[in-house]
Amino acid sequence: MEMSSQIARAMIARAEADGYLNGPLVVIEQLADWEKDIFVFMFKEVEKYLSYKKERILSADEIVSMFTYVFAKSGEAVTTWYNGQEFTFDAHGMFDCKVPMYNDDKLLQYFKTVNLASDMADAFGCWSSENAGFCDKNNIDPALPLFEALKWTWRVTVNLTIDYLEQLGFKFE
C-alpha cells in the first residue's frame, strides 16, 4: 500500500476511534485552497528552521507542536471562512507549542478540551514506529509522511470545528 494511503487510513482510523469523526469528511473549496497555502508555507518554514538549527530532523516536541499548530489554524480557518474574512497566518508557535488561536471564546474553550492534536501526533508516531526505516529504505524525505499526517489533521479538525459550530446554531451548506 502506498505511504500516503497508509497514513490517511491510520489518521482517519484514530479520528474515528477517538470520536472526532462520525461520517464522511466535509470538503469546502475555499478551505481546501487555504490548506494548500498553509502547507506550502509550513514546508518552507520547516526548511528554514532546520537550516537555522543546522539539523535535518525535527524533535518529537517540535513535531507535536506542528500538530498543535495545524489544529489551531484549521479551526481558525473555518471561522474566518464562515465570516467571509481573509485567512492569514504566520509561523508563530509552529515549533514551540505556543500557537495563538484567534477565534470566538466558545470555540477557544472547546478546543482547550479536545486532545485531537496530541492524538493525531500519537497516531503518526505509531505509524512511524511500525514503519521504522521506511523513508531511508525508499529514499523519501521524512517530512513527507509528517506532512501527510498533518494534512489529515487539518481535514479532521475542519470537520470537528464545523460539527461544533453547528451545535452552537451556525448554519453550513
N, C-alpha and C positions, 0 to 999 in steps of 0.2 A: 504494500500500500504506500502511496506517495506521502511524503513527510507532511505536507500541508493538510491532507485529509486525515492523517493520524492525529495531528494536533487539534484540528477542528473537532473531531469526534471526542477527543479527551476533554476539551474545554466545554463543549455542549453537554456531554455526559455529566460532568461535575456541576455545571449550572443547573441542570435538571434535577440531579440528586439532591442538591442543596436548596432547591425550591426557588431559584432565581428565574427560572424559565419554565413556563407552563403552556407552551404552544409554539407555533412557528414564529420565527423572528420577523418583526416588522421592518420593512425597508422603506425609508423615506429618502428620496433622491438628494435633497439638499444635505442631509446628514451623511449620506454616502460620499458626497463630494467633500465635505469637511473632514470625513475620516481620511480620505486620501491626502488632503492638505496637511493635517496634523501628523500623519505618519511619515510623510516626506520630510517635514520639519524635524520630527523626532530622530529620524535616521541620521540626518545631518548633525544634529546636536550630539548624538552618541559618538559619531566620528570625531567631532571637535573635542568632546570630553575625554575620550580615550587618548587622543593625541596629546592633550594637555597633561593627562596622568602618565603619559608615556607607557601605556599598557595596552593590551589587546583584548582584555576581558573585563567585564563588569563584575563587581562583587555581588553576593547574594542579596545584601541590603539594597544595593543600587537597582537590582532587578525588581525587587519587591516595590521599591519606590516608583519605578516605571509603571507597574500595575496600578498603584495608587494614583499616579498622575493621569493615566488613561481613564480610570474610574471617575475621577473628579471632572475631567474635561469633557467626557462624553455626557455626563449628567448636565453639565453647564451648556453643552451644545444643544441639547433638547430644548431647554427653556429659552435659550437665545433664538433658536429657530421658531419656536412657538410664538414668541413675542415679536417676530419679524425683525430682529436685530442682526447685526453682523457678528459672526463668531471670531473672536480674536484670542490669541494665546501667546504665551512666551514659555521659556524653559524653566521658570521659577518652580522649584520643588521637584523637578524631574528626577533628580538623583539623591535627594536627601529627605524624602517623605514629608517635606513641609510644603505641600501643594495647596495653594489658595484655591478656594472654590467660590465663585461669585454666583449666588443663587438666592432664591426665596428661603426664608428662615425655616419653613416647614420641611422643605426638601433637604436643606442642610442638616437639620436634626435627624431626618430619616436616614440620610447617608451615613451619619455617625453610628447608626445602629446596625448597619449592613456590613458584613465581612467579605463581600464579593471580591474586592481587590486581593486580599490575602488568600482567599480560597482559590482564585484563578492563578495566582502565583504558585500556590501549592500544587495545583493540577499541572502546571507547566513543569514544576520541579519533579513531579512524579514521572511525567513523560520523559524528561531529560535523564533521570536516573535509569529508567527502563531502556533507554536508547543511548546509553553512555557510549561515546566514541562515534556516534552517528555522523557528526559533522566532519570529524577527521577522516573517517573511512570514505566519505562521499565528497570530500573536498568542498564543504559548504561553510560559508561564513556563519559562525554561531549566532550572529544577530538575526539571521533569517528565521529560525524556529521561534526565537523570542518575539519577533515582530508578528509572526503568525498568531501566537498566543495572545499578544496584546490586541490584535485586530478583533479576535473573538471576544475579548474582554470588553472592548468598545461596544460591539454589537449587542452583547448581553446586557450591558449597562443601559444602553439606549432603550431597550425593551423594558427593563426593570423601572427605569425612570418614567416611561410612558404609562406603564401599569399603575405606578404610584400616583402620578398626576391625575389619571382617570378616576382613581378612588377619591381624590380631592374634588372632583367635579369638572376637571378640564375635559374638553371635547377634542378628540383627534379623529380625523377622517382619512 
